[in-house]
Amino acid sequence: MYEKFKELNGTHPWRDVTPDSYVDYQVRYRRKGRVLYFNFPLAKELELIPGDHPPTINKEVAD
């Protein structure tokens, strides 16, 4: 169900249009870190999760 997350790579056409309108930063992985917040409306809009996905962070979303 969460395969589309692997397609995210940080690129967006807007970056080419206005190169000074964003701050580029590296992803940081933290051992023993955990997801505290997940933007479910945005994930649904980007079709990363189904529209009827419950707004709860389960183990698969957190990993």
mmCIF file as gemmi writes it, N, C-alpha and C atoms, coordinates in Angstrom:
data_model
loop_
_atom_site.group_PDB
_atom_site.id
_atom_site.type_symbol
_atom_site.label_atom_id
_atom_site.label_alt_id
_atom_site.label_comp_id
_atom_site.label_asym_id
_atom_site.label_entity_id
_atom_site.label_seq_id
_atom_site.pdbx_PDB_ins_code
_atom_site.Cartn_x
_atom_site.Cartn_y
_atom_site.Cartn_z
_atom_site.occupancy
_atom_site.B_iso_or_equiv
_atom_site.pdbx_formal_charge
_atom_site.auth_seq_id
_atom_site.auth_asym_id
_atom_site.pdbx_PDB_model_num
ATOM 1 N N . MET Axp A 1 ? 0.807 -1.192 0 1 0 ? 1 A 1
ATOM 2 C CA . MET Axp A 1 ? 0 0 0 1 0 ? 1 A 1
ATOM 3 C C . MET Axp A 1 ? 0.86 1.27 0 1 0 ? 1 A 1
ATOM 4 N N . TYR Axp A 2 ? 2.083 1.194 0.48 1 0 ? 2 A 1
ATOM 5 C CA . TYR Axp A 2 ? 2.909 2.393 0.625 1 0 ? 2 A 1
ATOM 6 C C . TYR Axp A 2 ? 4.076 2.432 -0.364 1 0 ? 2 A 1
ATOM 7 N N . GLU Axp A 3 ? 3.929 1.765 -1.502 1 0 ? 3 A 1
ATOM 8 C CA . GLU Axp A 3 ? 5.008 1.69 -2.492 1 0 ? 3 A 1
ATOM 9 C C . GLU Axp A 3 ? 5.389 3.06 -3.04 1 0 ? 3 A 1
ATOM 10 N N . LYS Axp A 4 ? 4.419 3.954 -3.18 1 0 ? 4 A 1
ATOM 11 C CA . LYS Axp A 4 ? 4.683 5.253 -3.8 1 0 ? 4 A 1
ATOM 12 C C . LYS Axp A 4 ? 5.635 6.122 -2.986 1 0 ? 4 A 1
ATOM 13 N N . PHE Axp A 5 ? 5.793 5.832 -1.707 1 0 ? 5 A 1
ATOM 14 C CA . PHE Axp A 5 ? 6.733 6.602 -0.898 1 0 ? 5 A 1
ATOM 15 C C . PHE Axp A 5 ? 8.152 6.459 -1.436 1 0 ? 5 A 1
ATOM 16 N N . LYS Axp A 6 ? 8.458 5.319 -2.023 1 0 ? 6 A 1
ATOM 17 C CA . LYS Axp A 6 ? 9.8 5.074 -2.556 1 0 ? 6 A 1
ATOM 18 C C . LYS Axp A 6 ? 10.087 5.91 -3.8 1 0 ? 6 A 1
ATOM 19 N N . GLU Axp A 7 ? 9.031 6.448 -4.431 1 0 ? 7 A 1
ATOM 20 C CA . GLU Axp A 7 ? 9.203 7.268 -5.626 1 0 ? 7 A 1
ATOM 21 C C . GLU Axp A 7 ? 9.572 8.711 -5.29 1 0 ? 7 A 1
ATOM 22 N N . LEU Axp A 8 ? 9.38 9.124 -4.051 1 0 ? 8 A 1
ATOM 23 C CA . LEU Axp A 8 ? 9.696 10.498 -3.656 1 0 ? 8 A 1
ATOM 24 C C . LEU Axp A 8 ? 11.2 10.714 -3.691 1 0 ? 8 A 1
ATOM 25 N N . ASN Axp A 9 ? 11.618 11.782 -4.378 1 0 ? 9 A 1
ATOM 26 C CA . ASN Axp A 9 ? 13.055 12.047 -4.475 1 0 ? 9 A 1
ATOM 27 C C . ASN Axp A 9 ? 13.4 13.519 -4.268 1 0 ? 9 A 1
ATOM 28 N N . GLY Axp A 10 ? 12.422 14.341 -3.921 1 0 ? 10 A 1
ATOM 29 C CA . GLY Axp A 10 ? 12.688 15.748 -3.635 1 0 ? 10 A 1
ATOM 30 C C . GLY Axp A 10 ? 12.648 16.668 -4.835 1 0 ? 10 A 1
ATOM 31 N N . THR Axp A 11 ? 12.461 16.115 -6.031 1 0 ? 11 A 1
ATOM 32 C CA . THR Axp A 11 ? 12.404 16.987 -7.203 1 0 ? 11 A 1
ATOM 33 C C . THR Axp A 11 ? 10.991 17.523 -7.383 1 0 ? 11 A 1
ATOM 34 N N . HIS Axp A 12 ? 10.903 18.706 -7.969 1 0 ? 12 A 1
ATOM 35 C CA . HIS Axp A 12 ? 9.612 19.325 -8.26 1 0 ? 12 A 1
ATOM 36 C C . HIS Axp A 12 ? 9.856 20.374 -9.336 1 0 ? 12 A 1
ATOM 37 N N . PRO Axp A 13 ? 8.965 20.501 -10.32 1 0 ? 13 A 1
ATOM 38 C CA . PRO Axp A 13 ? 9.18 21.471 -11.397 1 0 ? 13 A 1
ATOM 39 C C . PRO Axp A 13 ? 9.32 22.913 -10.893 1 0 ? 13 A 1
ATOM 40 N N . TRP Axp A 14 ? 8.721 23.219 -9.767 1 0 ? 14 A 1
ATOM 41 C CA . TRP Axp A 14 ? 8.784 24.579 -9.237 1 0 ? 14 A 1
ATOM 42 C C . TRP Axp A 14 ? 10.224 24.984 -8.907 1 0 ? 14 A 1
ATOM 43 N N . ARG Axp A 15 ? 11.052 24.017 -8.597 1 0 ? 15 A 1
ATOM 44 C CA . ARG Axp A 15 ? 12.454 24.31 -8.274 1 0 ? 15 A 1
ATOM 45 C C . ARG Axp A 15 ? 13.184 24.919 -9.467 1 0 ? 15 A 1
ATOM 46 N N . ASP Axp A 16 ? 12.81 24.524 -10.683 1 0 ? 16 A 1
ATOM 47 C CA . ASP Axp A 16 ? 13.442 25.072 -11.884 1 0 ? 16 A 1
ATOM 48 C C . ASP Axp A 16 ? 12.935 26.472 -12.203 1 0 ? 16 A 1
ATOM 49 N N . VAL Axp A 17 ? 11.691 26.752 -11.843 1 0 ? 17 A 1
ATOM 50 C CA . VAL Axp A 17 ? 11.076 28.045 -12.139 1 0 ? 17 A 1
ATOM 51 C C . VAL Axp A 17 ? 11.606 29.133 -11.208 1 0 ? 17 A 1
ATOM 52 N N . THR Axp A 18 ? 11.702 28.812 -9.934 1 0 ? 18 A 1
ATOM 53 C CA . THR Axp A 18 ? 12.156 29.795 -8.94 1 0 ? 18 A 1
ATOM 54 C C . THR Axp A 18 ? 13.22 29.163 -8.048 1 0 ? 18 A 1
ATOM 55 N N . PRO Axp A 19 ? 14.445 29.124 -8.507 1 0 ? 19 A 1
ATOM 56 C CA . PRO Axp A 19 ? 15.493 28.418 -7.77 1 0 ? 19 A 1
ATOM 57 C C . PRO Axp A 19 ? 15.807 28.999 -6.39 1 0 ? 19 A 1
ATOM 58 N N . ASP Axp A 20 ? 15.422 30.234 -6.119 1 0 ? 20 A 1
ATOM 59 C CA . ASP Axp A 20 ? 15.689 30.824 -4.802 1 0 ? 20 A 1
ATOM 60 C C . ASP Axp A 20 ? 14.482 30.76 -3.874 1 0 ? 20 A 1
ATOM 61 N N . SER Axp A 21 ? 13.483 29.983 -4.224 1 0 ? 21 A 1
ATOM 62 C CA . SER Axp A 21 ? 12.251 29.965 -3.426 1 0 ? 21 A 1
ATOM 63 C C . SER Axp A 21 ? 12.163 28.773 -2.472 1 0 ? 21 A 1
ATOM 64 N N . TYR Axp A 22 ? 13.225 28.037 -2.327 1 0 ? 22 A 1
ATOM 65 C CA . TYR Axp A 22 ? 13.19 26.877 -1.434 1 0 ? 22 A 1
ATOM 66 C C . TYR Axp A 22 ? 14.548 26.716 -0.759 1 0 ? 22 A 1
ATOM 67 N N . VAL Axp A 23 ? 14.537 25.959 0.291 1 0 ? 23 A 1
ATOM 68 C CA . VAL Axp A 23 ? 15.774 25.625 0.992 1 0 ? 23 A 1
ATOM 69 C C . VAL Axp A 23 ? 15.994 24.131 0.814 1 0 ? 23 A 1
ATOM 70 N N . ASP Axp A 24 ? 17.093 23.78 0.192 1 0 ? 24 A 1
ATOM 71 C CA . ASP Axp A 24 ? 17.407 22.376 -0.047 1 0 ? 24 A 1
ATOM 72 C C . ASP Axp A 24 ? 18.153 21.824 1.166 1 0 ? 24 A 1
ATOM 73 N N . TYR Axp A 25 ? 17.722 20.71 1.661 1 0 ? 25 A 1
ATOM 74 C CA . TYR Axp A 25 ? 18.388 20.112 2.814 1 0 ? 25 A 1
ATOM 75 C C . TYR Axp A 25 ? 18.39 18.599 2.672 1 0 ? 25 A 1
ATOM 76 N N . GLN Axp A 26 ? 19.338 17.963 3.331 1 0 ? 26 A 1
ATOM 77 C CA . GLN Axp A 26 ? 19.448 16.512 3.277 1 0 ? 26 A 1
ATOM 78 C C . GLN Axp A 26 ? 18.491 15.869 4.264 1 0 ? 26 A 1
ATOM 79 N N . VAL Axp A 27 ? 18.052 14.695 3.905 1 0 ? 27 A 1
ATOM 80 C CA . VAL Axp A 27 ? 17.257 13.895 4.835 1 0 ? 27 A 1
ATOM 81 C C . VAL Axp A 27 ? 18.19 13.36 5.9 1 0 ? 27 A 1
ATOM 82 N N . ARG Axp A 28 ? 17.718 13.345 7.099 1 0 ? 28 A 1
ATOM 83 C CA . ARG Axp A 28 ? 18.519 12.802 8.197 1 0 ? 28 A 1
ATOM 84 C C . ARG Axp A 28 ? 17.807 11.6 8.783 1 0 ? 28 A 1
ATOM 85 N N . TYR Axp A 29 ? 18.541 10.541 8.929 1 0 ? 29 A 1
ATOM 86 C CA . TYR Axp A 29 ? 18.011 9.343 9.567 1 0 ? 29 A 1
ATOM 87 C C . TYR Axp A 29 ? 18.542 9.3 10.99 1 0 ? 29 A 1
ATOM 88 N N . ARG Axp A 30 ? 17.654 9.045 11.914 1 0 ? 30 A 1
ATOM 89 C CA . ARG Axp A 30 ? 18.071 8.98 13.314 1 0 ? 30 A 1
ATOM 90 C C . ARG Axp A 30 ? 17.75 7.605 13.859 1 0 ? 30 A 1
ATOM 91 N N . ARG Axp A 31 ? 18.772 6.977 14.419 1 0 ? 31 A 1
ATOM 92 C CA . ARG Axp A 31 ? 18.523 5.689 15.049 1 0 ? 31 A 1
ATOM 93 C C . ARG Axp A 31 ? 17.55 5.901 16.194 1 0 ? 31 A 1
ATOM 94 N N . LYS Axp A 32 ? 16.643 4.996 16.33 1 0 ? 32 A 1
ATOM 95 C CA . LYS Axp A 32 ? 15.627 5.039 17.38 1 0 ? 32 A 1
ATOM 96 C C . LYS Axp A 32 ? 14.704 6.251 17.268 1 0 ? 32 A 1
ATOM 97 N N . GLY Axp A 33 ? 14.723 6.924 16.118 1 0 ? 33 A 1
ATOM 98 C CA . GLY Axp A 33 ? 13.795 8.033 15.891 1 0 ? 33 A 1
ATOM 99 C C . GLY Axp A 33 ? 12.408 7.488 15.593 1 0 ? 33 A 1
ATOM 100 N N . ARG Axp A 34 ? 11.405 8.35 15.673 1 0 ? 34 A 1
ATOM 101 C CA . ARG Axp A 34 ? 10.052 7.905 15.354 1 0 ? 34 A 1
ATOM 102 C C . ARG Axp A 34 ? 9.274 9.041 14.719 1 0 ? 34 A 1
ATOM 103 N N . VAL Axp A 35 ? 8.243 8.697 14.001 1 0 ? 35 A 1
ATOM 104 C CA . VAL Axp A 35 ? 7.394 9.676 13.339 1 0 ? 35 A 1
ATOM 105 C C . VAL Axp A 35 ? 6.456 10.273 14.373 1 0 ? 35 A 1
ATOM 106 N N . LEU Axp A 36 ? 6.493 11.595 14.515 1 0 ? 36 A 1
ATOM 107 C CA . LEU Axp A 36 ? 5.592 12.275 15.446 1 0 ? 36 A 1
ATOM 108 C C . LEU Axp A 36 ? 4.411 12.906 14.733 1 0 ? 36 A 1
ATOM 109 N N . TYR Axp A 37 ? 4.606 13.267 13.469 1 0 ? 37 A 1
ATOM 110 C CA . TYR Axp A 37 ? 3.549 13.93 12.703 1 0 ? 37 A 1
ATOM 111 C C . TYR Axp A 37 ? 3.596 13.413 11.277 1 0 ? 37 A 1
ATOM 112 N N . PHE Axp A 38 ? 2.43 13.219 10.707 1 0 ? 38 A 1
ATOM 113 C CA . PHE Axp A 38 ? 2.326 12.799 9.317 1 0 ? 38 A 1
ATOM 114 C C . PHE Axp A 38 ? 1.197 13.596 8.691 1 0 ? 38 A 1
ATOM 115 N N . ASN Axp A 39 ? 1.448 14.254 7.571 1 0 ? 39 A 1
ATOM 116 C CA . ASN Axp A 39 ? 0.457 15.095 6.911 1 0 ? 39 A 1
ATOM 117 C C . ASN Axp A 39 ? -0.428 14.222 6.01 1 0 ? 39 A 1
ATOM 118 N N . PHE Axp A 40 ? -1.484 13.675 6.595 1 0 ? 40 A 1
ATOM 119 C CA . PHE Axp A 40 ? -2.373 12.779 5.856 1 0 ? 40 A 1
ATOM 120 C C . PHE Axp A 40 ? -3.065 13.474 4.689 1 0 ? 40 A 1
ATOM 121 N N . PRO Axp A 41 ? -3.586 14.709 4.85 1 0 ? 41 A 1
ATOM 122 C CA . PRO Axp A 41 ? -4.216 15.366 3.697 1 0 ? 41 A 1
ATOM 123 C C . PRO Axp A 41 ? -3.254 15.535 2.516 1 0 ? 41 A 1
ATOM 124 N N . LEU Axp A 42 ? -2.007 15.905 2.787 1 0 ? 42 A 1
ATOM 125 C CA . LEU Axp A 42 ? -1.037 16.059 1.702 1 0 ? 42 A 1
ATOM 126 C C . LEU Axp A 42 ? -0.713 14.712 1.067 1 0 ? 42 A 1
ATOM 127 N N . ALA Axp A 43 ? -0.54 13.682 1.869 1 0 ? 43 A 1
ATOM 128 C CA . ALA Axp A 43 ? -0.249 12.347 1.337 1 0 ? 43 A 1
ATOM 129 C C . ALA Axp A 43 ? -1.389 11.855 0.453 1 0 ? 43 A 1
ATOM 130 N N . LYS Axp A 44 ? -2.622 12.183 0.827 1 0 ? 44 A 1
ATOM 131 C CA . LYS Axp A 44 ? -3.772 11.806 -0.009 1 0 ? 44 A 1
ATOM 132 C C . LYS Axp A 44 ? -3.778 12.617 -1.297 1 0 ? 44 A 1
ATOM 133 N N . GLU Axp A 45 ? -3.482 13.911 -1.19 1 0 ? 45 A 1
ATOM 134 C CA . GLU Axp A 45 ? -3.441 14.774 -2.37 1 0 ? 45 A 1
ATOM 135 C C . GLU Axp A 45 ? -2.379 14.303 -3.356 1 0 ? 45 A 1
ATOM 136 N N . LEU Axp A 46 ? -1.244 13.856 -2.847 1 0 ? 46 A 1
ATOM 137 C CA . LEU Axp A 46 ? -0.164 13.351 -3.696 1 0 ? 46 A 1
ATOM 138 C C . LEU Axp A 46 ? -0.379 11.897 -4.112 1 0 ? 46 A 1
ATOM 139 N N . GLU Axp A 47 ? -1.496 11.328 -3.667 1 0 ? 47 A 1
ATOM 140 C CA . GLU Axp A 47 ? -1.871 9.942 -3.956 1 0 ? 47 A 1
ATOM 141 C C . GLU Axp A 47 ? -0.827 8.952 -3.446 1 0 ? 47 A 1
ATOM 142 N N . LEU Axp A 48 ? -0.21 9.291 -2.319 1 0 ? 48 A 1
ATOM 143 C CA . LEU Axp A 48 ? 0.716 8.367 -1.671 1 0 ? 48 A 1
ATOM 144 C C . LEU Axp A 48 ? -0.034 7.337 -0.85 1 0 ? 48 A 1
ATOM 145 N N . ILE Axp A 49 ? -1.205 7.724 -0.375 1 0 ? 49 A 1
ATOM 146 C CA . ILE Axp A 49 ? -2.077 6.819 0.38 1 0 ? 49 A 1
ATOM 147 C C . ILE Axp A 49 ? -3.481 6.944 -0.2 1 0 ? 49 A 1
ATOM 148 N N . PRO Axp A 50 ? -4.319 5.923 -0.043 1 0 ? 50 A 1
ATOM 149 C CA . PRO Axp A 50 ? -5.68 5.989 -0.564 1 0 ? 50 A 1
ATOM 150 C C . PRO Axp A 50 ? -6.502 7.064 0.152 1 0 ? 50 A 1
ATOM 151 N N . GLY Axp A 51 ? -7.504 7.577 -0.527 1 0 ? 51 A 1
ATOM 152 C CA . GLY Axp A 51 ? -8.363 8.607 0.036 1 0 ? 51 A 1
ATOM 153 C C . GLY Axp A 51 ? -9.089 8.192 1.293 1 0 ? 51 A 1
ATOM 154 N N . ASP Axp A 52 ? -9.313 6.898 1.466 1 0 ? 52 A 1
ATOM 155 C CA . ASP Axp A 52 ? -10.038 6.423 2.653 1 0 ? 52 A 1
ATOM 156 C C . ASP Axp A 52 ? -9.097 5.93 3.757 1 0 ? 52 A 1
ATOM 157 N N . HIS Axp A 53 ? -7.809 6.239 3.649 1 0 ? 53 A 1
ATOM 158 C CA . HIS Axp A 53 ? -6.844 5.808 4.667 1 0 ? 53 A 1
ATOM 159 C C . HIS Axp A 53 ? -7.172 6.495 5.991 1 0 ? 53 A 1
ATOM 160 N N . PRO Axp A 54 ? -7.22 5.759 7.088 1 0 ? 54 A 1
ATOM 161 C CA . PRO Axp A 54 ? -7.508 6.392 8.381 1 0 ? 54 A 1
ATOM 162 C C . PRO Axp A 54 ? -6.355 7.32 8.798 1 0 ? 54 A 1
ATOM 163 N N . PRO Axp A 55 ? -6.67 8.4 9.489 1 0 ? 55 A 1
ATOM 164 C CA . PRO Axp A 55 ? -5.634 9.361 9.895 1 0 ? 55 A 1
ATOM 165 C C . PRO Axp A 55 ? -4.863 8.914 11.136 1 0 ? 55 A 1
ATOM 166 N N . THR Axp A 56 ? -4.314 7.725 11.063 1 0 ? 56 A 1
ATOM 167 C CA . THR Axp A 56 ? -3.533 7.196 12.181 1 0 ? 56 A 1
ATOM 168 C C . THR Axp A 56 ? -2.189 6.702 11.663 1 0 ? 56 A 1
ATOM 169 N N . ILE Axp A 57 ? -1.163 6.892 12.47 1 0 ? 57 A 1
ATOM 170 C CA . ILE Axp A 57 ? 0.18 6.44 12.107 1 0 ? 57 A 1
ATOM 171 C C . ILE Axp A 57 ? 0.326 4.992 12.551 1 0 ? 57 A 1
ATOM 172 N N . ASN Axp A 58 ? 0.349 4.098 11.569 1 0 ? 58 A 1
ATOM 173 C CA . ASN Axp A 58 ? 0.562 2.687 11.895 1 0 ? 58 A 1
ATOM 174 C C . ASN Axp A 58 ? 2.039 2.345 11.682 1 0 ? 58 A 1
ATOM 175 N N . LYS Axp A 59 ? 2.408 1.124 11.96 1 0 ? 59 A 1
ATOM 176 C CA . LYS Axp A 59 ? 3.817 0.721 11.856 1 0 ? 59 A 1
ATOM 177 C C . LYS Axp A 59 ? 4.349 0.902 10.441 1 0 ? 59 A 1
ATOM 178 N N . GLU Axp A 60 ? 3.541 0.593 9.433 1 0 ? 60 A 1
ATOM 179 C CA . GLU Axp A 60 ? 4.002 0.715 8.047 1 0 ? 60 A 1
ATOM 180 C C . GLU Axp A 60 ? 4.255 2.173 7.664 1 0 ? 60 A 1
ATOM 181 N N . VAL Axp A 61 ? 3.396 3.069 8.097 1 0 ? 61 A 1
ATOM 182 C CA . VAL Axp A 61 ? 3.594 4.492 7.81 1 0 ? 61 A 1
ATOM 183 C C . VAL Axp A 61 ? 4.842 4.988 8.535 1 0 ? 61 A 1
ATOM 184 N N . ALA Axp A 62 ? 5.015 4.575 9.757 1 0 ? 62 A 1
ATOM 185 C CA . ALA Axp A 62 ? 6.147 5.029 10.567 1 0 ? 62 A 1
ATOM 186 C C . ALA Axp A 62 ? 7.48 4.524 10.03 1 0 ? 62 A 1
ATOM 187 N N . ASP Axp A 63 ? 7.49 3.337 9.422 1 0 ? 63 A 1
ATOM 188 C CA . ASP Axp A 63 ? 8.742 2.777 8.904 1 0 ? 63 A 1
ATOM 189 C C . ASP Axp A 63 ? 9.03 3.364 7.547 1 0 ? 63 A 1
